[in-house]
Structure formats: C-alpha cells, structure tokens
C-alpha cells in the first residue's frame, strides 16, 4: 500500500530533475555559443590592429579610436586628443555590437 504513494513521488522527482537538467544544458549551450562568438570577433578585431574603425556597443559609440591590441576578452583602443595627449580605452569584446570600417 505504501508503494502506491511512493511511486508518484519518485515519478515527480524524476520529472523535476529532468526538466532542470534540460534548462542547465540550454544555459551551457548559450554560454558556449557566446564564447565562440567572442573568439570570432577577436579574430576579426586582430585584423583591424592599427586601423580606426567605428565601434558601437550596447550604450555607446567610439569614433576615431585606433585598435592597438586584442585578446580573447578585451580590445585596447588609443586616441590622440587635440593637445597631443594619448588616451587609452579598454573595451570588452562581448559588449561590442557593431564595427564599421573602410575597406582599405
């Protein structure tokens, strides 16, 4: 008799955890896709070292900044202001949405 009450509990426990495992698998898949996108963007940005593309992020846009260095997570940008003073900026690659540049 106790088995009749125990079987539905085991079944509910199984369903709960399979759904939870699927959610975690989906999260892992999204993170892996995002990381793959960052690596691809990093490769593209490495080709732009020494050039001045316009980079648009989630909230900002940077114009007239020269790409100095790139790794898998960050891009280092440099600009010389009117007084001749160099300014540097580090930007996360994952925050970059659009890059515009001349085909030269």
N, C-alpha and C positions, 0 to 999 in steps of 0.2 A: 504494500500500500504506500509506503513512504517513497518507493521508487517512482510512482506516478507523479509525485510532487517534485522529485529531484530531477527528472528528465527535462521538464520545461525550463528549469533554472539553468541547467547545463547548456541547453539549446540557446537560451537568451544570452548567456555569457559568451558562447561561440559567435553568435551574430554580432554582438557589440564589438568584440575584438577584431573580427574580420573587417568590419567597416572602418575601424580605427587604423588598422594596418594599411588599408587601401588609401586612406587620407594621408598617412605618412609617406607612402610610396609616391603619391602625387606631389607632395611637397618636395621630396628629394628630386623628382624628375624636373620640377620647375627650377630648383636651385642649380641643377646640372646644366640645364638649357641656358640659364642666365650666365653661368660661368663660361660656357662655350661662346656665348655672345661677347663677353668681355675679352676673351682671348682673340677673337676675330677683330674686334675694334682695336685692340692693342696692336695687332699686326698692321692694320691699316694706318694707325697713327704713327707707327715707326717709319712708314714710307713718307710721312709728312715732316720729319725732323728737318729743321732749317727753313721751313716754309711758314707762311702766316695765314692759316685758314680761319674762317669764322666758325666758332664752336658755340652751339646753342645747347643749354642744359634744361633742367626742369623749371628753373625760375629765372635764368639769366642768359645773357649772350655775351661772348667775348669777341672783340674785334681787334685786329692789329696786334695779336699776341703771337709770337713765334714759338713753335713747338721745339723744345730743347731736348727733352728726354722722355722716354716712355717705358713703363714696366707693365706688369700684368694688371695692376690696380690703379695706378696713378699716371697722369701726364703732367709734365713740368712745362710751364709756359713762361716766356720772357717778353718784356716790352721795355722800350726806352722812352721815357717821357720827354717833354719839350726842353727840360733843363739838362738832359743828357744822363739822367739817373736811371739805372736799371731797376725794374720791378719784376719780381718773380711770383708765380702763382702755381699752386698745386691743385689739380682738379681730379676728382675720382672719375674713372672711366665709366662706371655704372650710372653716373649722373648725366652723362652726355647723351643727348637725343639726336642731334643733327650736326653734321660738319659740312660746311660749304667751302670750296676752294677752286681756284682757277686750274685748268688742266695743264699748266706749264710745268 
